[in-house]
């Protein structure tokens, strides 16, 4: 989890002259398979759990990511609107969500180096063992290899990858180490849970080089401690979510969390209203925000720094500027900005197509809208989407086989 810190203003660092010399490749990464978090935590080392984020049932489902890769730049855009832009030369990463007026800037990760002959290594690293087998994917010759992500103190995970040396590498927010592979990974299969993986499609070269440009007239939130940034500056919280006077955000170093600075709220006279336990902030609207604390619990707070929910949520993310998906003790629901649960007690809720949310109840699946209204009762045995955006449905009342519908046909049949 990243911490939001010092806000600075700066000009766009991307060099058009450097980009113009690059060959830019566009591709689409599509994830396959799902796994319950409880099952995952029992089967892989703790350090590797975050690698499986796109596959976890009930999460904010990232199903597809558009990738733009060149020798000097990388950009990824997922189906939830999260965007990463990386500058390999400047060794900087910028991340934001569509529509944001704040961007975060961080040093490009140097974690998980690829080592050919690891001996006395203390930090996590990668090994890559090429196999004789090759495969052509999207017209590109790929080398099949066994990739191991190893933490000498915590264990390892093994992945099968098919990478193309003639294409520049890229990475995903959940799989940051892919940048260290000597070529773009066009297919990946997990070796612990072999139903999990991804494959690349829609591979093509681009002539339009504007994809790597950052939005204009935005504030850039500097996350790194390097280059003189100030880790204890709480201005990003204040700029992101302004509190009513006389309240203001403050930060405090916490030795128990590796000397990280956590954030709280106090009055101008120094009276603490909320202790410094908050780690990140996500704005819902002008009067409500979502904060996470040092225990990885989520809270809704108002502009008077009052917690709206009485118990911390294990999952909390917005679906619009009023409503949020929440989870507590593996029970999912939708809560509004006033803290009222619109619907609850569901096995899981995850993003689906358009303005629909997928939910489960009694081993059946149905759909909600963003306001928590059930638009399709949980009567289906299976519902998903394919790479082309078609709806895949298993409805035993219709057929024991999975049926494929366009979104329009699906709406006509099931969402009357």
N, C-alpha and C positions, 0 to 999 in steps of 0.2 A: 504494500500500500504506500502510495507516495504522499508526502506532506506538502501542503501548499504554503509557500513562504513569500519572500520579498517581492514586491511589485516594482518593476522598473519600466521605463519607456526606452525603446531603442528602434533603430531603423531596421528594415528587412536586410538580413545578412546574405540572402541567396544571390549568387552571382549569375546573371543571365549569360555572360560570356562563357562561364564554365559549363553551364547547362547546355549551351548550344553545341558544345563539342561532344556531348554524351549521346549514346544511343539509349532511348527510353523504351522499356518494355511494359506493356500493360497486361494484367492477368487477373483472373478471379479465383480466389481460394474458397472452396465449398467444404464445410465440415460434415462428417457423417458420424452417427452413433451418439448415444447418450448413456450416462451412468449416474447413479445416485451418489451424492457426496459421501454418505456413510460407507458405502462399498469402496469408493475410491480411497478413502483415508485408511482403510484396512489393507490395501493392496500395494500402495506406493509410498515411498519415503515422504515425510512431511514437507521437505523442501521442494518436492516436485508437484505438489497438489495444484499449485497455481498454473502449471503448464496445461492442465486439463480443463481450465475454465470454460472454453466453448462447448464442452461436452457434458457439463453438470446439469442434471435435471432440475428444473425449477428456477434456474438463474436467469439473468437478463441475457437471453440467448443470442449469441453472435453466431449466425449461420453462414454468412458469406462476408468476405473481405475483398475489396478491390485493391490491387497492388500496382504501383508504378515504381519501377526500379531502373536506375542508371548507375554508372560507375561512381557518381558523386552524390546522388540523392536517392532517397527512398520515401514513398508515401503510401499509407494504407488508409482505407476508408471502410469501416464495417457497416453492416445493415442497420445499426442503431445510431449511426451518425457520428461515431467517434473517429477522429482523424489524427494520424501521426505523420509528421514530416521530419525526416532525418537528413542532416548534412554530414556526409562522411568526412569531408575535408575539414570543416570547422569542428567536427565531433560534437555536434549539438542535436538535440531532439526537441521538437515542438509538438505539443498535443493540445487538442481542443475538441469541442463538439460543435456541430453546425449551429450557427446562430449566436454563439458565445461572443462576448466582447472582451474576454480574457483568454489568453493562451498561456500555457506553462512551457517554460524552457528549462531543459536539463542537459547535463552532459550525456552524450551517447554512451551507453553502457559498455564497459570493457570486461564484464563478467563472462564466465564460461569460455575461456580461450580454447582453441583447438590445439591439442598437444600430440605430437607424434611419439614421444618417448617419455611419458610421465614417470617420475621416480619419487622424489621427495617433494610432493605437492601438498600444500595445506588447504588451498582454496578450491572451489568447484571448477571443473574443466570438462572438455569434450574429448572423445576419441572417435575416429571415423575409420572404419574398416571396409574398404571397397571390395565388392564381390565381382566375379567374372561376368555376371549377368548384366545386360543392358536392356533398356526399354525405350521405345519412342513414344513420347507423350506430347500431344499437340504439335507433332511434326519435329520435335526437338529430341535429340539423342540424350538419354539420361543414364547416369551410372547408379546402379543399386548399391547401397552401402548400409552397414550396421552402425548406427549412431548411438553412442552411450553418453549420457549426462551423469557425471560422477561427482559426488561430494564425498571426499575422503572420510568425513566425520559422520555422514548421515545415510549413505547408501547410493544407489544408482538406479536409473531407468534406461531401458533400451528401446530404440525406435528404428524402424526400417525407413530409409529415405531414398528417394530417387532424385538426384540433383543434376542440373545441367551446367557444366563448367563454362559454356559459352554465354550464359546469361548472368548478369550481376546478382549477387545475393540480396536478400531482403529479410525482414523479420516481422513478427506479429507481437502485439503487446503481451500475449500469453506465452509466446515462444521466442524470447529475445535472443536466444543463442543461435537462431537460424542465420543471423547476419555473419557468423563466423564460418559457415559452410562455404567451401570454394566453388560456389555456383548457386543458382536459384533452385530451391527444393520444389519440385513439381508434384510430388506425391509423398505422403507420409502415413505409415501405419504403426500404431502402438503395439508393442510386443507383450505387454501385460494384459491388456484388453484389446484383442485384435479387431474388434468391431469398431474401434475408434480410430479416426484418422482424417485426412483431407486429401483432396486432389485439385489441381489447377486446371482451369479451362479458359476459353476465350483469350488465348495468348496472341498478342499482336504487337507490332512496333508502332510507335507514335511519332508524328511530326509536330504536334502541338506540345510545346514545352511549358505551358502555363500551369500545369498541374502542381508544380513544386512551389508556386508562389504562396506566401502567407497572406491572410486577409489584411487589408489596409486599416489604419486608424484603430488599432487595438492595443490594449495593455498586455505586456508580456510578463508573466509571473515567473521569476527566476527561482528554480528549485535548488540549484547546486550551491555548494559552499565555496566553490572556486570563483576566481575573478572578482573577489571582493563582495560577493553577496552577503547579506546579513541574515543568518538563520533565525535570529530571535525576533525579527520584524514581523508584526502581526497585521501589517497594512493590507495584505491580500484579503484577509477575512473582512476587514472594514470596507474595502473597496467592493468586494463581492456581495456583502450583505450588511447594509448599514443599520445600526441599532439606534433606537430612540435615545436622545440625550436624557440624562448625562452618562449613558452607558458607552463603553468602548471595549474593544478586544485587547487582550494582552497575552504575552507568551511567557512560558516558564520552562527552564531546562529540567528534564526528568532523567536522573541517573539510572533509574530502573529500566528505562527504555533506550539504553545506549546513548545517553546524553542528548536524545532528541528533544526538541522544543515542542511542547504541547500548548494548546491555546484555551483561554477562558475569557470571562467577561467581568469587568469591574466598573464601578462608578468613578467619576472624576476625583472623588475624595479618597479613592483607594479601596473602598469597600468591595470585597469580592462577591459577585452575584452568582457566577458559575466558575467553579475551580478549573484550573488548567488541565483538562483531561481530553480535550477535543483534538483530533488529528487531521481531519479534512472537513471541507464544507462543500455542499452542492445546493445552489439556490433553486427553490421551487417557484417562488414569486416574490414580490416586494415585501411581503409580510411573513413569509415562512421560508425556512431553509432546513436542509438535512445535514446533520453533523455526525461524524463517527468518532468514537472515543478510543482510548487506549486499550479497552477490552474488546475491540472490534464489534461493538454494539452501536446501533444507529438510533438517532433521536430527531424528532421534529422540534424546532425551536421557533419562537416568534421574534418580532423585532424588539421585544422587551426582555429577550434572553430567557424566556420561560420555556421549559420542556412541555410539549403538548402530550406526548405519550408518557405514561407512568412507568412502563417497563421497556427496557431497551429491546430493539428488534435485531434479529440476526441477519435479516435481509430488509432493505428499504431502498427503493429507487422510484423516481417519478415516471409516470406514463403521460402526464400532461402537467399544466401548471397548477392543478388543484388536487389531483389524486395520485396515490403511490401504491405500489405493490409492497406488501410487508410479509415477513415470516417470523414466527416465534414458536420454538419447540416443534419444528417441522410442520406447523400449521400455517397455511398461506391465506392471504386475504387482500382486500383493497381498502385503504384508509384515506379519508380526505384531509384537507389541510387543517380542519378543525379538530382532528384527532378522532373522528367518528369512523368506526369500522363499517363499511358499506356491505361487505360480504366477507366471511371468514370460514375457518374450519376446513379448508380445501387441502388436498394432498400436495398440490403444487400449482403455481401459476408461472407462465413464461410467455414471452412475446411471440406473436404469430404474425400473419400478414396484415398489412393495412392497419386499421384501428382495432384489431381484435387481439385478445389474450387467450391463450390456451390454458385450460385447467382440468384437473382430474378429481374424480370423486367416485369411491367404490369401484375402482379399477376401470372406470369409463371416462371418456373425455368429452368436453364440451367447450364452448366459447363464451367469453365475456367481452363487453365493450369497455372502453377506458373509464366509464362511469360506474363500473361494477354491475351492470345489468347483464343477466344471463340471456344471450341472444341465441344460444343453442344448448339445450339441456344435455347433461353428460350421458349420452346414449350411444356414442360411437366407441368402437373397440380400439380404433387407432386413427389418428389424424396427423398429417405432417405435410411438408412441401418438398418438391424435388428441385433440382438445379435450375429448371426452366420456370419456376414459380407456379407450377401446377399444384393443386391440392390432392393429396393422397389420402384416401379414406378407406377404412375397413369397417363396414357396417354389416353385421351378421344378418340383419333383417333384409338386406339387399343381396349380399353375396358373401361367401367365405373368403373370396379373393379381394385384394386391395384394388380399389377403383380409383381412376385418375380423372380429375375434373379441372377445367379452367376455373379461375376465381369467380367469373360471372356465372358459370353453370353450377358451381358449388353453392353460391348465394341463392340462386333460383331454386335449388332442390332442398337445401337445409335451412336457409335463413329467411323463409317467407314471412 
